[in-house]
Amino acid sequence: MSQGSKPVKQDHLSGETVGAPARVLVVDDSRAQRQLLAMYLRRWGYEVFESASAEEALALCSAMRIEVVISDWMMTGMTGVEFCKRFRALPREGYGYFILLTSKSEKSEIADGLEAGADDFVPKPVSSEELRARLRAGMRIISMQAELVEKNRVVAQTLEELQRLYDSLDRDLVEARKLQQTLVRDRFRDFGRATVSLMIRSSGHVGGDLVGCFQLDDRRIAAYSVDVSGHGVASAMMTARLAGYLSGSSPEQNLAFQAMPDGGRMVRPPARLMMEFNRMMLEELQVEQYFTMAYAEVDLLSGDVRLAQAGHPHPVVLRSDGRLERVGSGGMPVGLIPDAVYDDTHFTLHRGDRLFLMSDGITECPGEGGFELGEDGLKRMLVRLADLDSPALLEALVWDLARHAGTDRLPDDVSGLILDFRS
């Protein structure tokens, strides 16, 4: 075994040696043939190793990285084809290019060599120019394979970094979901002469729907349903801000109350509240988002209701005798145009009646055929579920929506509020 060295590197386009060493192993039981090939290879700038047998060559290939093997086909002991099979079975980094030297020309024999893993063949007697061309082709393949491996390594590293970022973002969104759920901490409120049941289901980690209720004074309560445009974190942040403006625990921040010069507070009528929200969105917050809303002020003694609607689905009154009534006068979404005008709608709840506020995730839920549920589909669901109490009705409504959509992964946030009047 002998070696010579010269710093070389293969350019994968030209096949020329340009910088770092490329190792070539010559395997032949003819010493004269090995020396002749080695002389050519050193002249061309390769680092050359020689082996007199396939067994000796396998030991060398196991101990060090060899880029190219040039092996005679017919040798004493292990043949070149058998050696090629054993060479391919060795654990190694990078590709090893294998050239067989042969006087065989039968197609079946050539096929055996290819099946064993040979990359190329050079006929004997060896032409130096042909061998050099074959080596250049082999080095181009090795260079491209090394380049591909490096690109795959970079891609894998990038994917790993993206996965870490995704996992971190996913953990943050899970925590954000928990925080958003606290905005509707109580899913059932008892105000004595009325109860309020609430339901909210986000289509993603976080959503843009909000439902709630709070006490206005000794005889009046407010109930609302909000749907912020868009989905995801931005919408969730807006719902959190709106929840602060409709907080029963912080009346000094609640826009439903207007501060008076004498230090007292006056309750804003629903339509005036919508106008105040619209002014605040356009003049103070100045965000790209808008929201729809239904807001009801309910007198617990008389059952009188004053309701304003801003681009939100029409609320439904479920009468105690089984009738369903759509209420509300429409209106523009909040935050779209300056000086939008909203109207109050008046109606009365009687003992046993229920007021249902909902987001458009219910009425616009697409079915398997692509058709939306719509108000008529919602009414059919409510008639079928009317015998259930309100918390159970809201839960069953979500299940019916999943059956309608053909999946429990609904495309939009879904929320609803039912006020049971029992005075």
C-alpha positions as CSV (number, residue, x, y, z in Angstrom):
1,M,0.0,0.0,0.0
2,S,1.5,3.4,-1.0
3,Q,0.2,6.9,-1.2
4,G,1.0,10.3,-2.7
5,S,-0.7,13.6,-2.1
6,K,-1.5,16.9,-3.6
7,P,-4.2,19.4,-2.4
8,V,-7.1,19.2,-4.8
9,K,-10.8,19.9,-4.9
10,Q,-13.4,18.9,-7.5
11,D,-15.5,21.6,-9.2
12,H,-18.9,19.9,-9.8
13,L,-19.4,21.8,-13.1
14,S,-16.1,21.3,-14.8
15,G,-14.7,18.3,-13.0
16,E,-11.4,20.0,-12.6
17,T,-9.4,19.9,-9.3
18,V,-9.4,23.3,-7.6
19,G,-8.5,23.2,-3.9
20,A,-8.9,20.4,-1.4
21,P,-7.8,16.8,-1.6
22,A,-9.9,14.1,-3.3
23,R,-8.9,10.6,-2.3
24,V,-8.8,7.9,-5.0
25,L,-8.1,4.2,-4.2
26,V,-6.7,2.0,-6.9
27,V,-7.4,-1.8,-6.3
28,D,-5.6,-4.3,-8.6
29,D,-3.6,-7.4,-8.0
30,S,-1.3,-6.3,-10.8
31,R,1.4,-4.1,-9.4
32,A,2.3,-2.7,-12.8
33,Q,-1.3,-1.7,-13.5
34,R,-1.6,-0.1,-10.1
35,Q,1.5,2.0,-10.6
36,L,0.5,3.1,-14.1
37,L,-2.9,4.3,-12.8
38,A,-1.4,5.9,-9.8
39,M,1.0,7.9,-11.9
40,Y,-1.9,9.3,-14.0
41,L,-3.9,10.1,-10.9
42,R,-1.1,11.9,-9.1
43,R,-0.3,13.9,-12.3
44,W,-4.0,15.0,-12.3
45,G,-3.7,16.2,-8.7
46,Y,-5.5,13.4,-6.8
47,E,-4.4,11.9,-3.5
48,V,-3.8,8.3,-4.3
49,F,-4.0,5.0,-2.3
50,E,-3.2,1.5,-3.6
51,S,-4.4,-1.9,-2.6
52,A,-3.3,-5.3,-4.0
53,S,-6.5,-7.1,-3.0
54,A,-10.2,-6.4,-2.3
55,E,-9.8,-7.5,1.3
56,E,-7.0,-5.0,1.9
57,A,-9.0,-2.3,0.2
58,L,-12.1,-3.0,2.4
59,A,-9.9,-2.5,5.5
60,L,-8.6,0.8,4.2
61,C,-12.1,2.0,3.2
62,S,-13.3,1.1,6.7
63,A,-10.5,3.2,8.3
64,M,-10.7,6.3,6.2
65,R,-13.0,8.2,3.8
66,I,-12.3,7.4,0.1
67,E,-14.2,9.4,-2.5
68,V,-13.4,7.3,-5.6
69,V,-12.6,3.6,-6.0
70,I,-11.0,2.3,-9.2
71,S,-11.1,-1.5,-9.1
72,D,-10.2,-4.3,-11.5
73,W,-13.0,-6.7,-12.2
74,M,-11.0,-10.0,-12.2
75,M,-8.7,-10.3,-9.1
76,T,-7.4,-13.2,-7.1
77,G,-9.7,-14.0,-4.2
78,M,-12.6,-11.5,-4.1
79,T,-13.7,-10.2,-7.5
80,G,-14.3,-6.5,-8.2
81,V,-18.1,-7.1,-8.3
82,E,-18.0,-8.8,-4.9
83,F,-15.8,-6.0,-3.6
84,C,-18.3,-3.4,-4.8
85,K,-21.1,-5.1,-2.9
86,R,-19.1,-5.1,0.3
87,F,-18.0,-1.5,-0.3
88,R,-21.6,-0.3,-0.6
89,A,-22.5,-2.1,2.6
90,L,-19.9,-0.2,4.6
91,P,-21.2,2.6,6.9
92,R,-19.9,5.9,5.6
93,E,-20.6,9.6,5.2
94,G,-21.0,10.9,1.7
95,Y,-21.1,9.0,-1.5
96,G,-18.3,6.8,-2.8
97,Y,-18.0,6.6,-6.6
98,F,-17.0,3.2,-7.9
99,I,-15.4,2.5,-11.3
100,L,-14.8,-1.0,-12.5
101,L,-11.9,-1.8,-14.9
102,T,-13.0,-4.6,-17.2
103,S,-12.5,-6.3,-20.5
104,K,-16.0,-7.7,-20.3
105,S,-18.5,-6.4,-22.8
106,E,-21.5,-8.7,-22.4
107,K,-24.7,-6.8,-21.4
108,S,-25.5,-9.4,-18.7
109,E,-22.1,-9.0,-17.1
110,I,-22.4,-5.2,-17.2
111,A,-25.8,-5.5,-15.6
112,D,-24.3,-7.6,-12.8
113,G,-21.8,-4.8,-12.1
114,L,-24.5,-2.2,-12.0
115,E,-26.6,-4.4,-9.7
116,A,-23.7,-4.7,-7.4
117,G,-23.5,-0.9,-7.1
118,A,-20.9,0.1,-9.7
119,D,-21.3,3.6,-11.1
120,D,-19.2,3.4,-14.2
121,F,-16.9,1.1,-16.3
122,V,-13.6,1.7,-18.1
123,P,-12.5,-0.9,-20.7
124,K,-9.0,-2.4,-20.6
125,P,-6.5,-1.5,-21.7
126,V,-7.2,1.8,-19.9
127,S,-7.1,5.0,-22.0
128,S,-5.8,7.8,-19.8
129,E,-8.1,10.4,-21.4
130,E,-11.2,8.2,-21.0
131,L,-10.3,7.5,-17.4
132,R,-9.8,11.2,-16.7
133,A,-13.2,12.0,-18.2
134,R,-14.8,9.3,-16.1
135,L,-13.2,10.6,-13.0
136,R,-14.4,14.1,-13.7
137,A,-17.9,12.8,-14.1
138,G,-17.6,11.0,-10.9
139,M,-16.3,14.0,-9.0
140,R,-19.2,16.1,-10.3
141,I,-21.6,13.6,-8.9
142,I,-19.8,13.5,-5.5
143,S,-19.6,17.3,-5.4
144,M,-23.3,17.7,-6.2
145,Q,-24.2,15.0,-3.6
146,A,-22.1,16.8,-1.0
147,E,-23.8,20.1,-1.9
148,L,-27.2,18.4,-1.6
149,V,-26.3,16.9,1.8
150,E,-25.3,20.4,3.0
151,K,-28.5,21.9,1.7
152,N,-30.5,19.2,3.4
153,R,-28.6,19.9,6.7
154,V,-29.4,23.6,6.4
155,V,-33.1,22.8,5.7
156,A,-33.3,20.3,8.6
157,Q,-31.7,22.9,10.9
158,T,-34.1,25.6,9.7
159,L,-37.1,23.2,10.2
160,E,-35.8,22.5,13.7
161,E,-35.6,26.2,14.5
162,L,-39.1,26.7,13.1
163,Q,-40.4,23.9,15.1
164,R,-39.0,25.4,18.3
165,L,-40.6,28.7,17.4
166,Y,-43.9,27.0,16.6
167,D,-43.8,25.1,19.9
168,S,-43.1,28.4,21.8
169,L,-45.9,30.2,19.9
170,D,-48.2,27.3,20.5
171,R,-47.5,27.4,24.3
172,D,-48.2,31.1,24.3
173,L,-51.4,30.7,22.4
174,V,-52.5,28.0,24.9
175,E,-51.9,30.4,27.7
176,A,-53.7,33.2,25.7
177,R,-56.7,30.9,25.3
178,K,-56.8,30.3,29.1
179,L,-56.7,34.1,29.7
180,Q,-59.4,34.7,27.1
181,Q,-61.6,32.1,28.7
182,T,-61.4,34.1,31.9
183,L,-63.3,36.9,30.1
184,V,-66.4,34.7,30.4
185,R,-65.5,33.2,33.7
186,D,-69.1,32.6,34.8
187,R,-71.1,30.6,32.2
188,F,-74.3,31.1,34.3
189,R,-75.5,34.2,36.2
190,D,-78.6,34.3,38.4
191,F,-80.1,37.8,38.8
192,G,-83.1,36.7,40.7
193,R,-85.9,37.5,38.2
194,A,-83.7,36.4,35.3
195,T,-80.8,34.1,34.6
196,V,-78.2,34.3,31.9
197,S,-76.4,31.3,30.3
198,L,-73.3,31.9,28.2
199,M,-71.4,29.8,25.6
200,I,-68.3,30.6,23.6
201,R,-66.3,28.3,21.3
202,S,-63.2,29.6,19.4
203,S,-62.3,28.1,16.1
204,G,-58.6,28.4,16.9
205,H,-56.5,28.8,20.0
206,V,-58.1,32.3,20.5
207,G,-61.0,34.0,18.9
208,G,-62.9,37.3,18.4
209,D,-66.2,36.5,20.0
210,L,-67.4,37.8,23.3
211,V,-70.6,37.4,25.3
212,G,-71.5,38.8,28.7
213,C,-73.9,40.5,31.1
214,F,-73.8,42.9,34.1
215,Q,-76.0,44.8,36.4
216,L,-77.0,48.3,35.4
217,D,-79.0,49.3,38.6
218,D,-81.4,47.7,41.1
219,R,-83.9,46.7,38.4
220,R,-82.0,46.6,35.1
221,I,-79.4,44.3,33.6
222,A,-77.5,44.4,30.3
223,A,-76.6,41.4,28.1
224,Y,-74.4,41.6,25.0
225,S,-72.9,39.6,22.2
226,V,-69.8,40.9,20.3
227,D,-68.0,39.5,17.2
228,V,-64.7,41.2,16.2
229,S,-63.6,41.1,12.6
230,G,-61.0,38.6,11.7
231,H,-59.5,35.7,13.7
232,G,-56.5,35.0,15.9
233,V,-54.4,37.1,18.2
234,A,-55.4,40.6,17.0
235,S,-59.1,39.8,17.3
236,A,-58.6,38.2,20.7
237,M,-56.8,41.4,22.0
238,M,-59.6,43.5,20.8
239,T,-62.2,41.3,22.6
240,A,-60.1,41.7,25.8
241,R,-60.2,45.4,25.4
242,L,-64.0,45.5,24.8
243,A,-64.5,43.2,27.8
244,G,-62.9,46.0,29.9
245,Y,-65.3,48.5,28.4
246,L,-68.3,46.3,29.3
247,S,-67.1,45.2,32.7
248,G,-69.6,44.9,35.5
249,S,-66.9,44.9,38.1
250,S,-65.4,48.2,36.9
251,P,-68.3,50.5,36.3
252,E,-66.0,53.5,36.1
253,Q,-64.5,52.0,32.9
254,N,-67.7,50.7,31.5
255,L,-69.0,52.7,28.5
256,A,-72.5,51.7,29.4
257,F,-72.3,54.3,32.2
258,Q,-71.8,58.0,31.5
259,A,-70.2,60.2,34.2
260,M,-72.3,63.1,35.4
261,P,-71.1,66.5,36.6
262,D,-72.3,65.8,40.1
263,G,-70.1,62.7,40.3
264,G,-73.0,60.3,39.6
265,R,-73.4,58.0,36.6
266,M,-76.1,57.8,34.0
267,V,-76.9,54.6,32.0
268,R,-76.5,55.1,28.3
269,P,-79.3,53.8,26.2
270,P,-78.2,50.9,23.9
271,A,-78.2,53.0,20.7
272,R,-76.2,55.8,22.4
273,L,-73.8,53.1,23.6
274,M,-73.2,51.9,20.1
275,M,-72.6,55.4,18.9
276,E,-70.0,55.9,21.7
277,F,-68.2,52.7,20.7
278,N,-68.2,53.8,17.1
279,R,-66.7,57.2,18.0
280,M,-64.1,55.5,20.2
281,M,-63.0,53.0,17.5
282,L,-62.6,55.7,14.9
283,E,-61.2,58.6,16.9
284,E,-59.3,57.0,19.7
285,L,-58.3,53.4,18.9
286,Q,-57.9,54.0,15.2
287,V,-57.4,50.3,14.4
288,E,-58.1,48.4,11.1
289,Q,-60.7,46.2,12.9
290,Y,-64.4,46.6,13.4
291,F,-66.9,44.6,15.3
292,T,-70.6,43.7,15.3
293,M,-72.7,43.8,18.4
294,A,-76.1,43.2,19.9
295,Y,-76.8,44.9,23.2
296,A,-80.0,44.5,25.3
297,E,-81.1,46.4,28.4
298,V,-83.7,44.4,30.3
299,D,-86.0,45.6,33.1
300,L,-86.3,42.8,35.5
301,L,-89.6,44.1,37.0
302,S,-91.6,44.9,33.8
303,G,-89.8,42.6,31.3
304,D,-89.4,45.7,29.0
305,V,-86.3,45.3,26.7
306,R,-84.5,48.0,24.8
307,L,-82.1,46.5,22.2
308,A,-79.6,48.0,19.7
309,Q,-78.1,46.0,16.9
310,A,-74.9,46.9,15.0
311,G,-74.4,44.5,12.0
312,H,-75.0,41.5,14.3
313,P,-77.3,38.6,13.6
314,H,-80.9,39.3,14.7
315,P,-81.6,38.2,18.2
316,V,-84.4,35.7,18.7
317,V,-87.1,35.6,21.4
318,L,-88.2,32.1,22.3
319,R,-91.7,32.6,23.7
320,S,-93.0,30.4,26.4
321,D,-95.8,29.2,24.1
322,G,-93.2,27.9,21.5
323,R,-93.3,30.8,19.1
324,L,-90.0,32.3,17.9
325,E,-89.7,36.0,17.1
326,R,-86.8,37.8,15.4
327,V,-86.1,41.2,16.9
328,G,-83.8,44.1,16.1
329,S,-83.5,46.7,13.4
330,G,-80.1,45.9,11.9
331,G,-77.5,48.7,11.9
332,M,-74.0,49.3,10.7
333,P,-71.0,47.4,12.3
334,V,-69.1,49.5,14.8
335,G,-65.9,51.1,13.6
336,L,-66.6,51.4,9.9
337,I,-68.0,54.8,9.2
338,P,-68.1,58.1,11.2
339,D,-71.3,59.3,12.7
340,A,-73.1,56.0,12.2
341,V,-76.7,56.1,13.6
342,Y,-78.2,53.3,15.6
343,D,-81.8,52.7,16.7
344,D,-83.3,51.2,19.8
345,T,-85.8,48.4,19.4
346,H,-88.4,47.9,22.1
347,F,-90.2,44.7,23.1
348,T,-91.4,42.9,26.2
349,L,-90.4,39.6,27.8
350,H,-93.1,37.6,29.7
351,R,-92.6,34.9,32.3
352,G,-90.9,31.9,30.7
353,D,-89.7,33.8,27.6
354,R,-86.1,33.6,26.6
355,L,-83.9,36.1,24.7
356,F,-81.1,34.5,22.5
357,L,-78.2,36.6,21.3
358,M,-75.6,34.9,19.0
359,S,-72.7,35.5,16.7
360,D,-72.7,34.9,13.0
361,G,-70.6,31.8,13.5
362,I,-73.9,30.0,14.1
363,T,-76.1,31.4,11.2
364,E,-73.2,31.4,8.7
365,C,-72.0,27.9,9.6
366,P,-71.5,26.0,6.3
367,G,-73.0,22.6,5.8
368,E,-71.4,19.7,4.0
369,G,-73.0,20.8,0.8
370,G,-71.6,24.4,1.2
371,F,-74.9,25.9,2.2
372,E,-75.0,28.1,5.3
373,L,-77.3,27.2,8.2
374,G,-79.1,30.6,8.0
375,E,-81.8,32.0,10.2
376,D,-84.4,29.4,9.1
377,G,-82.0,26.5,9.9
378,L,-81.3,28.1,13.3
379,K,-85.0,28.4,14.0
380,R,-85.5,24.7,13.2
381,M,-82.7,23.8,15.6
382,L,-84.1,26.0,18.4
383,V,-87.6,24.5,18.0
384,R,-86.2,21.0,18.2
385,L,-84.1,21.9,21.4
386,A,-86.7,24.1,23.0
387,D,-87.5,21.6,25.8
388,L,-83.9,21.8,27.1
389,D,-82.9,24.3,29.8
390,S,-80.7,27.1,28.5
391,P,-77.2,25.8,29.4
392,A,-78.1,22.4,27.9
393,L,-79.6,24.1,24.9
394,L,-76.4,26.0,24.1
395,E,-74.3,22.9,24.5
396,A,-76.7,20.9,22.2
397,L,-76.7,23.7,19.7
398,V,-72.9,23.3,19.3
399,W,-73.3,19.6,18.7
400,D,-76.0,20.2,16.1
401,L,-73.7,22.7,14.3
402,A,-70.9,20.1,14.2
403,R,-73.3,17.6,12.6
404,H,-74.5,20.3,10.2
405,A,-70.9,21.1,9.2
406,G,-69.7,17.5,9.2
407,T,-66.9,18.3,11.5
408,D,-66.3,19.5,15.1
409,R,-63.6,21.9,13.8
410,L,-66.0,24.8,13.0
411,P,-64.6,27.4,10.6
412,D,-65.6,30.4,12.7
413,D,-65.9,31.3,16.4
414,V,-69.3,30.4,17.8
415,S,-70.9,32.2,20.8
416,G,-74.3,32.6,22.3
417,L,-76.2,34.0,25.3
418,I,-79.7,33.1,26.5
419,L,-81.5,35.3,29.0
420,D,-84.4,33.4,30.8
421,F,-87.0,35.8,32.1
422,R,-89.0,34.4,35.0
423,S,-90.4,37.4,36.8
